[in-house]
Structure formats: structure tokens, C-alpha cells
Amino acid sequence: MALAVLFLLNESDVAWWWYLLFLLGPDISFLGYLAGNKTGAIVYNLFHHKGIAVGFIIAGYLLQPVNYGTTISAIGLVMLGHSSMDRFFGYGLKYFEGFKFTHLGQIGKR
């Protein structure tokens, strides 16, 4: 999925900095953990949920005639690609217990 998103970003002719957002952008959600594990998990999951990302992509497509439709789609692509990349590396959606407790299992546990 992450590779498909990179292809779609390339086809969308977005500026180079969208690729940096792809790699790092959604990780700003880590700041939610400053307010505690529960808030951190909620904020992190909002930025890394593939369904929300697809919603942005669809909304952008539907708003294509409007000036910001392409930007909304690009945001969705960044979210989808980044979360797909995270899943590949074992970082899943977070539980309220703490950052390393995910739907894919505990991070760092062998």
C-alpha cells in the first residue's frame, strides 16, 4: 500500500515536500501522549487510521472542482501511505495502556 501511495503521489504531481510528510507528518500525533496515554492513543489513532485516510481521499476527489480538492486528497494519501508503512514495521493502532501496546501486539516484545 505504501508503494502504491508513493506512485499515486507521483502521478498527482505534488510538491517534493509531500514526500517528507509521507515519511514523518502523521507522527506529530505523538504530541498527544504529553496529555496522557488515553489522549495520546486517541490522537495517534486519528492520524494513523486508514479509514479516515480513505475518507480524505474520497472527499478530495469529490471536491476536485473546488480549489482545495487536490490538497485534501494528498493529505489522505499521506495518511494512508504513512500508516501502511507503520504497519509494515509493526506499529499498529494504539491501546490506552501506552504507546507500545498496539493492535498488532506489543512493540519490542519478541
C-alpha positions as CSV (number, residue, x, y, z in Angstrom):
1,M,0.0,0.0,0.0
2,A,2.8,2.4,0.9
3,L,4.4,1.9,-2.5
4,A,1.1,2.4,-4.3
5,V,0.6,5.7,-2.4
6,L,4.1,6.8,-3.5
7,F,3.1,6.1,-7.1
8,L,-0.2,8.0,-6.7
9,L,1.6,11.0,-5.1
10,N,4.0,10.9,-8.1
11,E,1.0,10.8,-10.5
12,S,-0.6,13.7,-8.7
13,D,2.4,15.9,-9.4
14,V,2.6,17.1,-5.8
15,A,5.5,19.2,-4.5
16,W,8.6,17.4,-3.1
17,W,7.7,18.2,0.5
18,W,4.6,16.0,0.4
19,Y,7.1,13.0,0.4
20,L,8.6,14.3,3.7
21,L,5.1,14.5,5.1
22,F,4.6,10.9,3.9
23,L,7.6,9.8,6.0
24,L,7.1,11.9,9.1
25,G,3.9,14.1,9.0
26,P,1.4,11.9,10.9
27,D,4.0,11.2,13.6
28,I,3.3,14.7,15.0
29,S,0.4,12.9,16.7
30,F,3.0,11.7,19.3
31,L,2.5,15.0,21.0
32,G,-0.9,13.7,22.2
33,Y,1.0,11.5,24.6
34,L,2.0,14.6,26.5
35,A,-1.6,14.7,27.8
36,G,-1.5,11.0,28.9
37,N,-1.8,7.6,27.4
38,K,-5.5,7.7,26.6
39,T,-5.4,11.1,24.8
40,G,-2.2,10.0,23.1
41,A,-3.7,6.8,21.8
42,I,-6.8,8.7,20.5
43,V,-4.8,11.4,18.7
44,Y,-2.3,8.9,17.3
45,N,-5.1,6.6,16.1
46,L,-6.9,9.5,14.4
47,F,-3.7,10.4,12.4
48,H,-3.0,6.7,11.6
49,H,-6.4,5.2,10.8
50,K,-6.7,4.0,7.2
51,G,-10.4,4.5,7.1
52,I,-10.0,8.2,7.9
53,A,-7.3,8.5,5.3
54,V,-9.6,6.9,2.7
55,G,-12.3,9.4,3.7
56,F,-9.9,12.3,3.0
57,I,-9.0,10.8,-0.4
58,I,-12.7,10.4,-1.4
59,A,-13.6,13.8,-0.1
60,G,-10.8,15.3,-2.1
61,Y,-11.9,13.5,-5.2
62,L,-15.5,14.7,-4.7
63,L,-14.2,18.3,-4.2
64,Q,-11.9,18.2,-7.2
65,P,-13.7,21.2,-8.9
66,V,-13.0,23.2,-5.7
67,N,-9.5,24.7,-5.3
68,Y,-8.5,22.5,-2.3
69,G,-9.7,19.1,-3.5
70,T,-6.3,18.0,-4.6
71,T,-4.8,19.1,-1.2
72,I,-7.4,17.1,0.7
73,S,-6.7,14.0,-1.4
74,A,-2.9,14.4,-0.9
75,I,-3.5,14.6,2.9
76,G,-5.4,11.4,2.7
77,L,-2.7,9.7,0.6
78,V,0.0,10.8,3.1
79,M,-2.1,9.4,6.0
80,L,-2.7,6.1,4.1
81,G,0.8,5.7,3.0
82,H,2.4,6.5,6.3
83,S,0.0,4.3,8.3
84,S,0.7,1.4,5.8
85,M,4.4,1.9,6.2
86,D,4.0,1.9,10.0
87,R,2.0,-1.3,9.9
88,F,4.8,-2.9,7.8
89,F,7.3,-2.0,10.6
90,G,4.9,-3.4,13.3
91,Y,3.5,-0.1,14.6
92,G,-0.2,-0.6,14.9
93,L,-3.1,1.4,16.3
94,K,-2.6,2.2,20.0
95,Y,-4.4,1.0,23.0
96,F,-4.9,3.2,26.1
97,E,-2.3,1.3,28.1
98,G,0.6,3.1,26.5
99,F,2.4,3.7,23.2
100,K,3.9,0.2,22.8
101,F,0.6,-1.6,23.2
102,T,-0.9,-1.9,19.7
103,H,-3.5,-4.0,17.8
104,L,-0.6,-5.8,16.2
105,G,0.9,-6.8,19.6
106,Q,3.3,-5.2,22.0
107,I,6.1,-3.2,20.3
108,G,9.6,-4.6,21.2
109,K,8.2,-7.9,22.6
110,R,9.7,-11.0,20.9
